[in-house]
Amino acid sequence: MGPLGIRVSHLKDECGYTVVACPLAAFGCLERPERRSLAAHAADAALNHVELLTAFATHSKAQLDHQSEATAVQVDRLEKEIATLEKANAALVSKLANHTERTTSSSSSVSLI
């Protein structure tokens, strides 16, 4: 790697003066400290980070509860649909058995002339 590549790599991955996103940016922390100040930021913003994570967890739980309720409704609907289909299937099996019985009876009563 040439000098430019080394410099780019250093700035991207190592340089303490590079401004970086807080590791909790995905949870709402908007701070962008220099890499060398990241540990101090984490210590100073610990309470804020806990609040952000708590809000995220609370929101996630609410979403899961809603999805769970929706899934329960869907399962109930599907169970009713299965019961209806099972009844229809039983009726068709019965009709088929009756038809087969009649066909068998008819063919055995046909006399050959």
OpenMM code with the backbone's topology and positions (N, CA, C; nanometers):
from openmm import Vec3, app, unit

residues = "MET GLY PRO LEU GLY ILE ARG VAL SER HIS LEU LYS ASP GLU CYS GLY TYR THR VAL VAL ALA CYS PRO LEU ALA ALA PHE GLY CYS LEU GLU ARG PRO GLU ARG ARG SER LEU ALA ALA HIS ALA ALA ASP ALA ALA LEU ASN HIS VAL GLU LEU LEU THR ALA PHE ALA THR HIS SER LYS ALA GLN LEU ASP HIS GLN SER GLU ALA THR ALA VAL GLN VAL ASP ARG LEU GLU LYS GLU ILE ALA THR LEU GLU LYS ALA ASN ALA ALA LEU VAL SER LYS LEU ALA ASN HIS THR GLU ARG THR THR SER SER SER SER SER VAL SER LEU ILE".split()
positions = [
    Vec3(0.0856, -0.1169, 0.0000),
    Vec3(0.0000, 0.0000, 0.0000),
    Vec3(0.0905, 0.1235, 0.0000),
    Vec3(0.0565, 0.2197, -0.0844),
    Vec3(0.1357, 0.3416, -0.0964),
    Vec3(0.1071, 0.4386, 0.0164),
    Vec3(0.1787, 0.5513, 0.0193),
    Vec3(0.1620, 0.6506, 0.1257),
    Vec3(0.0196, 0.7040, 0.1373),
    Vec3(-0.0477, 0.7244, 0.0231),
    Vec3(-0.1842, 0.7754, 0.0274),
    Vec3(-0.2773, 0.6714, 0.0901),
    Vec3(-0.2602, 0.5455, 0.0522),
    Vec3(-0.3419, 0.4380, 0.1083),
    Vec3(-0.3212, 0.4247, 0.2578),
    Vec3(-0.1981, 0.4384, 0.3021),
    Vec3(-0.1681, 0.4304, 0.4455),
    Vec3(-0.2356, 0.5458, 0.5182),
    Vec3(-0.2289, 0.6661, 0.4589),
    Vec3(-0.2906, 0.7831, 0.5208),
    Vec3(-0.4425, 0.7662, 0.5289),
    Vec3(-0.5045, 0.7211, 0.4207),
    Vec3(-0.6496, 0.7017, 0.4191),
    Vec3(-0.6883, 0.5965, 0.5237),
    Vec3(-0.6145, 0.4874, 0.5280),
    Vec3(-0.6424, 0.3817, 0.6257),
    Vec3(-0.6267, 0.4355, 0.7684),
    Vec3(-0.5214, 0.5140, 0.7900),
    Vec3(-0.4974, 0.5720, 0.9232),
    Vec3(-0.6138, 0.6622, 0.9637),
    Vec3(-0.6563, 0.7502, 0.8724),
    Vec3(-0.7658, 0.8421, 0.9040),
    Vec3(-0.8958, 0.7661, 0.9307),
    Vec3(-0.9185, 0.6637, 0.8519),
    Vec3(-1.0434, 0.5878, 0.8622),
    Vec3(-1.0487, 0.5016, 0.9882),
    Vec3(-0.9390, 0.4366, 1.0228),
    Vec3(-0.9432, 0.3342, 1.1266),
    Vec3(-0.8669, 0.3644, 1.2551),
    Vec3(-0.7745, 0.4610, 1.2516),
    Vec3(-0.6860, 0.4767, 1.3668),
    Vec3(-0.6754, 0.6182, 1.4236),
    Vec3(-0.6797, 0.7166, 1.3382),
    Vec3(-0.6486, 0.8533, 1.3801),
    Vec3(-0.7394, 0.9003, 1.4938),
    Vec3(-0.6775, 0.9444, 1.6006),
    Vec3(-0.7518, 0.9936, 1.7164),
    Vec3(-0.8229, 1.1252, 1.6918),
    Vec3(-0.7845, 1.1961, 1.5866),
    Vec3(-0.8453, 1.3257, 1.5570),
    Vec3(-0.9611, 1.3158, 1.4570),
    Vec3(-0.9851, 1.1963, 1.4069),
    Vec3(-1.0959, 1.1772, 1.3134),
    Vec3(-1.2277, 1.1812, 1.3903),
    Vec3(-1.3218, 1.2563, 1.3384),
    Vec3(-1.4552, 1.2640, 1.3992),
    Vec3(-1.5302, 1.1356, 1.3615),
    Vec3(-1.5869, 1.0706, 1.4617),
    Vec3(-1.6578, 0.9442, 1.4402),
    Vec3(-1.7967, 0.9528, 1.5029),
    Vec3(-1.8829, 0.8674, 1.4558),
    Vec3(-2.0165, 0.8597, 1.5154),
    Vec3(-2.0078, 0.7832, 1.6463),
    Vec3(-2.0912, 0.8193, 1.7383),
    Vec3(-2.1018, 0.7458, 1.8638),
    Vec3(-2.1483, 0.6032, 1.8306),
    Vec3(-2.0971, 0.5036, 1.9000),
    Vec3(-2.1420, 0.3665, 1.8755),
    Vec3(-2.2933, 0.3476, 1.8981),
    Vec3(-2.3545, 0.4412, 1.9693),
    Vec3(-2.4986, 0.4324, 1.9941),
    Vec3(-2.5781, 0.5249, 1.9009),
    Vec3(-2.5168, 0.5625, 1.7904),
    Vec3(-2.5859, 0.6488, 1.6931),
    Vec3(-2.7131, 0.5813, 1.6419),
    Vec3(-2.7086, 0.4502, 1.6228),
    Vec3(-2.8268, 0.3779, 1.5728),
    Vec3(-2.9434, 0.3853, 1.6706),
    Vec3(-2.9145, 0.4161, 1.7951),
    Vec3(-3.0187, 0.4263, 1.8977),
    Vec3(-3.0576, 0.5708, 1.9268),
    Vec3(-2.9936, 0.6652, 1.8547),
    Vec3(-3.0338, 0.8042, 1.8669),
    Vec3(-2.9299, 0.9009, 1.9203),
    Vec3(-2.8107, 0.8544, 1.9570),
    Vec3(-2.7087, 0.9483, 2.0043),
    Vec3(-2.6529, 1.0240, 1.8837),
    Vec3(-2.6612, 1.1549, 1.8895),
    Vec3(-2.6199, 1.2389, 1.7774),
    Vec3(-2.4774, 1.2920, 1.7909),
    Vec3(-2.4117, 1.2612, 1.9012),
    Vec3(-2.2751, 1.3102, 1.9239),
    Vec3(-2.1786, 1.2492, 1.8233),
    Vec3(-2.0830, 1.3305, 1.7819),
    Vec3(-1.9787, 1.2851, 1.6889),
    Vec3(-1.8439, 1.3336, 1.7441),
    Vec3(-1.7930, 1.2638, 1.8437),
    Vec3(-1.6656, 1.3064, 1.9029),
    Vec3(-1.5470, 1.2624, 1.8169),
    Vec3(-1.4313, 1.3194, 1.8482),
    Vec3(-1.3090, 1.2680, 1.7873),
    Vec3(-1.2857, 1.1290, 1.8461),
    Vec3(-1.2226, 1.0420, 1.7680),
    Vec3(-1.2004, 0.9044, 1.8128),
    Vec3(-1.1296, 0.9011, 1.9494),
    Vec3(-1.0351, 0.9903, 1.9709),
    Vec3(-0.9603, 0.9911, 2.0971),
    Vec3(-1.0491, 1.0297, 2.2157),
    Vec3(-1.1635, 1.0932, 2.1889),
    Vec3(-1.2538, 1.1368, 2.2955),
    Vec3(-1.3738, 1.0429, 2.3125),
    Vec3(-1.3741, 0.9335, 2.2397),
    Vec3(-1.4893, 0.8439, 2.2415),
    Vec3(-1.5135, 0.7845, 2.3806),
    Vec3(-1.4090, 0.7445, 2.4488),
    Vec3(-1.4252, 0.6876, 2.5837),
    Vec3(-1.4807, 0.7926, 2.6796),
    Vec3(-1.4320, 0.9161, 2.6698),
    Vec3(-1.4828, 1.0235, 2.7560),
    Vec3(-1.6294, 1.0515, 2.7232),
    Vec3(-1.6629, 1.0506, 2.5949),
    Vec3(-1.8026, 1.0713, 2.5558),
    Vec3(-1.8896, 0.9609, 2.6161),
    Vec3(-1.8455, 0.8355, 2.6051),
    Vec3(-1.9234, 0.7231, 2.6582),
    Vec3(-1.9472, 0.7406, 2.8081),
    Vec3(-1.8459, 0.7845, 2.8805),
    Vec3(-1.8604, 0.8061, 3.0248),
    Vec3(-1.9540, 0.9236, 3.0534),
    Vec3(-1.9340, 1.0351, 2.9826),
    Vec3(-2.0155, 1.1543, 3.0052),
    Vec3(-2.1614, 1.1342, 2.9649),
    Vec3(-2.1842, 1.0533, 2.8629),
    Vec3(-2.3196, 1.0355, 2.8100),
    Vec3(-2.3848, 0.9059, 2.8566),
    Vec3(-2.3294, 0.8432, 2.9591),
    Vec3(-2.3804, 0.7126, 3.0032),
    Vec3(-2.5299, 0.7175, 3.0347),
    Vec3(-2.5731, 0.8187, 3.1090),
    Vec3(-2.7145, 0.8291, 3.1443),
    Vec3(-2.7997, 0.8484, 3.0194),
    Vec3(-2.7553, 0.9358, 2.9302),
    Vec3(-2.8277, 0.9569, 2.8046),
    Vec3(-2.8329, 0.8273, 2.7239),
    Vec3(-2.7217, 0.7531, 2.7198),
    Vec3(-2.7182, 0.6274, 2.6468),
    Vec3(-2.8162, 0.5262, 2.7077),
    Vec3(-2.8219, 0.5211, 2.8393),
    Vec3(-2.9172, 0.4302, 2.9046),
    Vec3(-3.0601, 0.4703, 2.8689),
    Vec3(-3.0880, 0.5990, 2.8691),
    Vec3(-3.2220, 0.6464, 2.8328),
    Vec3(-3.2553, 0.6106, 2.6876),
    Vec3(-3.1587, 0.6267, 2.5979),
    Vec3(-3.1804, 0.5912, 2.4567),
    Vec3(-3.2070, 0.4416, 2.4423),
    Vec3(-3.1282, 0.3601, 2.5111),
    Vec3(-3.1470, 0.2146, 2.5033),
    Vec3(-3.2786, 0.1720, 2.5665),
    Vec3(-3.3168, 0.2385, 2.6750),
    Vec3(-3.4455, 0.2077, 2.7394),
    Vec3(-3.5605, 0.2419, 2.6464),
    Vec3(-3.5528, 0.3574, 2.5815),
    Vec3(-3.6578, 0.3964, 2.4871),
    Vec3(-3.6646, 0.2971, 2.3711),
    Vec3(-3.5495, 0.2555, 2.3217),
    Vec3(-3.5456, 0.1580, 2.2131),
    Vec3(-3.6071, 0.0256, 2.2573),
    Vec3(-3.5698, -0.0204, 2.3759),
    Vec3(-3.6230, -0.1473, 2.4270),
    Vec3(-3.7737, -0.1383, 2.4488),
    Vec3(-3.8204, -0.0272, 2.5022),
    Vec3(-3.9639, -0.0074, 2.5254),
    Vec3(-4.0401, -0.0082, 2.3938),
    Vec3(-3.9877, 0.0630, 2.2948),
    Vec3(-4.0509, 0.0681, 2.1627),
    Vec3(-4.0504, -0.0710, 2.0979),
    Vec3(-3.9386, -0.1404, 2.1088),
    Vec3(-3.9278, -0.2750, 2.0516),
    Vec3(-4.0266, -0.3701, 2.1162),
    Vec3(-4.0409, -0.3613, 2.2485),
    Vec3(-4.1358, -0.4472, 2.3196),
    Vec3(-4.2785, -0.4178, 2.2750),
    Vec3(-4.3113, -0.2908, 2.2599),
    Vec3(-4.4456, -0.2539, 2.2136),
    Vec3(-4.4723, -0.3108, 2.0739),
    Vec3(-4.3727, -0.3029, 1.9870),
    Vec3(-4.3882, -0.3596, 1.8527),
    Vec3(-4.4078, -0.5108, 1.8598),
    Vec3(-4.3288, -0.5773, 1.9422),
    Vec3(-4.3417, -0.7225, 1.9564),
    Vec3(-4.4777, -0.7607, 2.0143),
    Vec3(-4.5250, -0.6841, 2.1121),
    Vec3(-4.6571, -0.7111, 2.1695),
    Vec3(-4.7654, -0.6972, 2.0629),
    Vec3(-4.7548, -0.5931, 1.9817),
    Vec3(-4.8527, -0.5712, 1.8749),
    Vec3(-4.8467, -0.6861, 1.7734),
    Vec3(-4.7260, -0.7256, 1.7347),
    Vec3(-4.7109, -0.8356, 1.6396),
    Vec3(-4.7640, -0.9654, 1.6994),
    Vec3(-4.7425, -0.9854, 1.8275),
    Vec3(-4.7915, -1.1059, 1.8945),
    Vec3(-4.9439, -1.1103, 1.8932),
    Vec3(-5.0065, -0.9964, 1.9206),
    Vec3(-5.1532, -0.9893, 1.9176),
    Vec3(-5.2046, -1.0154, 1.7763),
    Vec3(-5.1417, -0.9561, 1.6782),
    Vec3(-5.1832, -0.9760, 1.5394),
    Vec3(-5.1652, -1.1217, 1.4983),
    Vec3(-5.0585, -1.1828, 1.5435),
    Vec3(-5.0336, -1.3234, 1.5123),
    Vec3(-5.1389, -1.4114, 1.5781),
    Vec3(-5.1759, -1.3814, 1.7016),
    Vec3(-5.2789, -1.4595, 1.7712),
    Vec3(-5.4120, -1.4513, 1.6970),
    Vec3(-5.4477, -1.3341, 1.6486),
    Vec3(-5.5716, -1.3167, 1.5714),
    Vec3(-5.5642, -1.3996, 1.4436),
    Vec3(-5.4496, -1.3950, 1.3778),
    Vec3(-5.4329, -1.4698, 1.2531),
    Vec3(-5.4384, -1.6208, 1.2802),
    Vec3(-5.3764, -1.6669, 1.3865),
    Vec3(-5.3809, -1.8091, 1.4219),
    Vec3(-5.5246, -1.8516, 1.4487),
    Vec3(-5.5993, -1.7704, 1.5215),
    Vec3(-5.7388, -1.8017, 1.5502),
    Vec3(-5.8192, -1.8130, 1.4203),
    Vec3(-5.7977, -1.7191, 1.3289),
    Vec3(-5.8680, -1.7216, 1.2005),
    Vec3(-5.8318, -1.8469, 1.1215),
    Vec3(-5.7034, -1.8808, 1.1205),
    Vec3(-5.6588, -1.9983, 1.0469),
    Vec3(-5.7115, -2.1280, 1.1088),
    Vec3(-5.7190, -2.1334, 1.2412),
    Vec3(-5.7740, -2.2521, 1.3078),
    Vec3(-5.9215, -2.2708, 1.2700),
    Vec3(-5.9965, -2.1611, 1.2628),
    Vec3(-6.1372, -2.1691, 1.2217),
    Vec3(-6.1474, -2.2143, 1.0763),
    Vec3(-6.0600, -2.1618, 0.9929),
    Vec3(-6.0607, -2.2003, 0.8522),
    Vec3(-6.0250, -2.3483, 0.8365),
    Vec3(-5.9305, -2.3958, 0.9137),
    Vec3(-5.8927, -2.5379, 0.9104),
    Vec3(-6.0111, -2.6239, 0.9518),
    Vec3(-6.0814, -2.5846, 1.0587),
    Vec3(-6.1976, -2.6608, 1.1040),
    Vec3(-6.3041, -2.6667, 0.9949),
    Vec3(-6.3282, -2.5553, 0.9281),
    Vec3(-6.4254, -2.5514, 0.8185),
    Vec3(-6.3819, -2.6445, 0.7053),
    Vec3(-6.2546, -2.6399, 0.6705),
    Vec3(-6.2036, -2.7254, 0.5636),
    Vec3(-6.2085, -2.8728, 0.6027),
    Vec3(-6.1807, -2.9021, 0.7285),
    Vec3(-6.1884, -3.0415, 0.7741),
    Vec3(-6.3314, -3.0939, 0.7646),
    Vec3(-6.4302, -3.0101, 0.8004),
    Vec3(-6.5710, -3.0503, 0.7872),
    Vec3(-6.6064, -3.0732, 0.6410),
    Vec3(-6.5653, -2.9822, 0.5542),
    Vec3(-6.5926, -2.9962, 0.4115),
    Vec3(-6.5253, -3.1209, 0.3567),
    Vec3(-6.4040, -3.1484, 0.4006),
    Vec3(-6.3319, -3.2676, 0.3565),
    Vec3(-6.4045, -3.3938, 0.4028),
    Vec3(-6.4506, -3.3949, 0.5266),
    Vec3(-6.5228, -3.5118, 0.5785),
    Vec3(-6.6504, -3.5348, 0.4978),
    Vec3(-6.7201, -3.4272, 0.4631),
    Vec3(-6.8423, -3.4394, 0.3827),
    Vec3(-6.8098, -3.4953, 0.2448),
    Vec3(-6.7017, -3.4500, 0.1847),
    Vec3(-6.6627, -3.5000, 0.0527),
    Vec3(-6.6201, -3.6463, 0.0585),
    Vec3(-6.5491, -3.6833, 0.1625),
    Vec3(-6.5087, -3.8234, 0.1797),
    Vec3(-6.6324, -3.9109, 0.1941),
    Vec3(-6.7302, -3.8638, 0.2697),
    Vec3(-6.8544, -3.9387, 0.2875),
    Vec3(-6.9281, -3.9530, 0.1552),
    Vec3(-6.9383, -3.8435, 0.0789),
    Vec3(-7.0041, -3.8484, -0.0514),
    Vec3(-6.9319, -3.9444, -0.1447),
    Vec3(-6.7998, -3.9403, -0.1437),
    Vec3(-6.7220, -4.0293, -0.2280),
    Vec3(-6.7448, -4.1745, -0.1888),
    Vec3(-6.7478, -4.2006, -0.0595),
    Vec3(-6.7722, -4.3373, -0.0121),
    Vec3(-6.9106, -4.3840, -0.0555),
    Vec3(-7.0121, -4.2981, -0.0412),
    Vec3(-7.1475, -4.3328, -0.0841),
    Vec3(-7.1517, -4.3576, -0.2339),
    Vec3(-7.0860, -4.2708, -0.3097),
    Vec3(-7.0839, -4.2857, -0.4554),
    Vec3(-7.0142, -4.4166, -0.4939),
    Vec3(-6.9018, -4.4454, -0.4301),
    Vec3(-6.8277, -4.5682, -0.4581),
    Vec3(-6.9130, -4.6897, -0.4240),
    Vec3(-6.9824, -4.6820, -0.3100),
    Vec3(-7.0688, -4.7927, -0.2687),
    Vec3(-7.1808, -4.8135, -0.3699),
    Vec3(-7.2449, -4.7034, -0.4134),
    Vec3(-7.3532, -4.7148, -0.5118),
    Vec3(-7.3010, -4.7695, -0.6444),
    Vec3(-7.1844, -4.7204, -0.6846),
    Vec3(-7.1255, -4.7670, -0.8110),
    Vec3(-7.0920, -4.9144, -0.8031),
    Vec3(-7.0372, -4.9557, -0.6920),
    Vec3(-7.0017, -5.0968, -0.6730),
    Vec3(-7.1291, -5.1807, -0.6709),
    Vec3(-7.2317, -5.1346, -0.6003),
    Vec3(-7.3592, -5.2071, -0.5938),
    Vec3(-7.4225, -5.2145, -0.7301),
    Vec3(-7.4195, -5.1054, -0.8048),
    Vec3(-7.4799, -5.1028, -0.9375),
    Vec3(-7.4093, -5.1976, -1.0321),
    Vec3(-7.2793, -5.1977, -1.0297),
    Vec3(-7.2054, -5.2824, -1.1230),
    Vec3(-7.2190, -5.4294, -1.0871),
    Vec3(-7.2387, -5.4632, -0.9598),
    Vec3(-7.2553, -5.6025, -0.9223),
    Vec3(-7.3965, -5.6528, -0.9506),
    Vec3(-7.4933, -5.5616, -0.9620),
    Vec3(-7.6305, -5.6029, -0.9903),
    Vec3(-7.6615, -5.6060, -1.1388),
    Vec3(-7.5689, -5.5587, -1.2212),
    Vec3(-7.5895, -5.5612, -1.3655),
    Vec3(-7.5720, -5.7049, -1.4125),
    Vec3(-7.6711, -5.7536, -1.4824),
    Vec3(-7.6621, -5.8914, -1.5292),
    Vec3(-7.6128, -5.8930, -1.6716),
    Vec3(-7.5412, -5.9913, -1.6990),
    Vec3(-7.4912, -6.0069, -1.8348),
    Vec3(-7.5913, -6.0867, -1.9142),
    Vec3(-7.6240, -6.0414, -2.0276),
    Vec3(-7.7235, -6.1103, -2.1116),
    Vec3(-7.6531, -6.1842, -2.2221),
] * unit.nanometer
topology = app.Topology()
chain = topology.addChain("A")
for resn in residues:
    res = topology.addResidue(resn, chain)
    for name in ("N", "CA", "C"):
        topology.addAtom(name, app.Element.getBySymbol(name[0]), res)
